[in-house]
Amino acid sequence: MKDIDAHLLQRAFLSAAKGLEAKKEWINELNVFPVPDGDTGTNMTMTIMSAAREVAGIEQPTMENLAKAISSGSLRGARGNSGVILSQLLRGFTKEIKTVDKINVTVLANAFVRATETAYKAVMKPKEGTILTVAKGMADKAVELVPQTDDVIEFAEKVIEQGDYVLSQTPEMLPVLKQAGVVDSGGQGLMQVLKGALDGLNGKEVDMSIPASNGAGVSAMTAGKSAAGSSDIETADIKFGYCTEFIINLEKEYTEKDEHEFKAYLESLGDSIVVVSDDDVVKVHVHTNDPGLAIQKALTYGSLSRMKIDNMREEHHERLIQNAEKLAKEQKEQEDKEAQAKASEEPRKPAGFIAVSVGEGLSEIFRGIGADYIIEGGQTMNPSTEDMLSAIEKVNADVIYILPNNKNIILAAEQAKYLVEDKKIVVVPSRTVPQGITALINYIPDQTPEENLETMKDEMARVKTGQITYAVRNTNIDGMEIHEGDIMGIGDHGMLTVGTSIENVALDSLKAMADEESELVTIYYGSDVKEEDAQALLDKAKEAFPDLEIELQNGGQPIYYYMISVE
C-alpha cells in the first residue's frame, strides 16, 4: 500500500476508536492507584468516541472534512489529562494531513512529528515515561523509516513495534510505574489507537458502528447512511419521526455561541442531533416531528443544500403530524419563556465562578461561598472540554474563574479557556475539592484576575488533602502492599496509609498530614457513610488531636468515604 485516501482514513480512524474501546477496561487496570473511578481508558475512549461520532456522520469524506471532524470532536470531547493529550496528538496530526489528497509515508512521518510537538506544547510540565514519551518514540522512528520504505503498512507496523518498545521502557523512567508493576496507561491507550487503525488499513473485519451520544448506533461504512439512519431504528421505539439532514452554507458570522444556541434549539425539537461546523458550512442531522422548524431556523444562518427528510414511521404519519403540531406549540411557549427571561436578565457581572463538584453536600458548599455554576463530575467522571464550554456559556460575567478541583481535569479546563473569545477565563489549578473551596473563599473583588490567581495559588498551597477509599485490585505503591478491598488513605503526593478499617485509616491519614503548623481540619463524609459513624470519627479525631480545630461536613461524595482537609 503506497498511500491512504480519505475513505480509507475514515475507516482506519473508526477502527482506531473501536480498538481503544475494546481495551478500555484493561487500560483502566494499569492505573497506578487502584481507586474505583473514571480512569485513563475511560477518559481516552470517551475522547476519541466524541470525534468518531463526527467522523461516522461524514458521507463523502475528504481529508479536509475528516481532519476537521477528528480535531474538533476530540478537542471538545476531551476528558482527563490522557484524553486532552490524545486530543492534542490528533489535532497536530490533522493539521499536517488536511491539505493533501492522499497520505504517503512522508506525510505520515510529518504528521507524527507535528502531533508530538503539539501535545508537548499543551502540557506545562511534560513528564517522560508517559504517553508523550511513547508518541515521541514513534515520531522519531517514523522519520527514520521514510528513506527505507514507501509501503504504508510496513511503515505502520515498524512504528507500532517501536511504540511498544518505548512503552515497555516507561517503568524504567517513572519509579512509580515500576513499583506498581505496570506500564504507562496513557501510552498503552495510544498504542491501542494505532493498532486499531492498522487493523482498519489492513481491511480486518471490525464492527464499525459508533454509539451515538444518545446510545443509538451509527455506521459510516455503509453507503448512503448517516448518523442514526432510519433503517437502524425499530419503528416502535421512535419518538421523533423525521430523519432530517441538510448542510448550511453560511452567509454571515457563525460563532461558538451561535452553534450552542442552534444545538439547544434543535434539542428542543427532537433528538439524535449532530451539528458539525467546517469553516463556511455546517452539517446538520436531527430526528424531529417538524423538520420545517429546524429548516426555518437554519435559514437564518445561510442557504441550505443537500436536504434530505425521511419519514421513519410511515404507518404513524397522522400521529406524527399531531405530535409536530403539539411540539410546535410547546416550542412557541418555550421561546416566549426564554424571551421573558432574557428581558429580565441581570446585568453582566465582573466575575463569575464555575466549580467541578460531585456530591450534593459539596455542591451546596460551593454555591454557598459564591459559585455560579456547578459542573457535576470529578474523580468518578472527569468532565469534558465541551462540559466546560457549556458551563462558561451559562455564566454571564466578564471574567470567569474555573475551579477543576481535580488534577485530572485541569488540562480540560485549560483547553476550554483557549476556545473562548468573548470572556476572560482564569483556570485556578485546584487539584482537590478542599483546595477549590479555599481558593474561592480567598477571592478578592478589588484585585485583578492575575492578582487573584496568585492569591488563590498561595492559599491553596497551605491546604493538604487526604482521601479515604477502597482498593479495586492488588498492587504495591510507596512500599505498601495493597490488596483488593483494602481501605486506602491517599494524600496529595502519594499513599498515606493502608488498612482494613475505614475509621482507623482516616485517623492514621490525619496523623500523617497534620504537623505543628496545622490549625484547622475539615472532614467531609461521603454518601456511603452514616452520619453517626462520621460523628464517631469526629469525636475520636478531637480526642486524638486536642490542639486542632476539627469540623465535620456532609460532602455527599460517592466512592470516597472521607475527604480530609488540613490547613
Salt bridges, closest charged atoms under 4 A:
GLU21 OE1 - LYS18 NZ 3.30
GLU96 OE1 - ARG114 NH1 3.31
ASP140 OD2 - LYS136 NZ 3.17
GLU144 OE2 - LYS141 NZ 3.24
ASP150 OD1 - LYS2 NZ 2.92
GLU154 OE2 - LYS158 NZ 3.21
ASP164 OD1 - LYS195 NZ 3.11
GLU172 OE1 - LYS178 NZ 3.24
ASP199 OD2 - LYS204 NZ 3.84
ASP232 OD1 - LYS225 NZ 2.84
GLU245 OE1 - LYS308 NZ 3.60
GLU256 OE2 - ARG76 NH2 3.73
GLU259 OE2 - LYS263 NZ 3.46
ASP271 OD1 - HIS287 ND1 3.97
ASP279 OD1 - LYS68 NZ 3.26
ASP310 OD2 - LYS308 NZ 2.79
ASP336 OD1 - LYS332 NZ 3.07
GLU360 OE2 - ARG367 NH1 3.08
GLU364 OE2 - ARG367 NH1 2.73
ASP372 OD1 - LYS349 NZ 2.33
GLU386 OE1 - ARG76 NH1 3.09
GLU386 OE2 - HIS260 ND1 3.92
ASP387 OD2 - ARG79 NH1 3.63
ASP398 OD1 - ARG348 NE 2.88
GLU450 OE2 - LYS424 NZ 3.33
GLU454 OE2 - LYS457 NZ 3.97
GLU459 OE1 - ARG462 NH1 3.19
ASP486 OD2 - HIS483 ND1 3.63
GLU503 OE1 - LYS540 NZ 2.55
ASP515 OD2 - LYS464 NZ 2.80
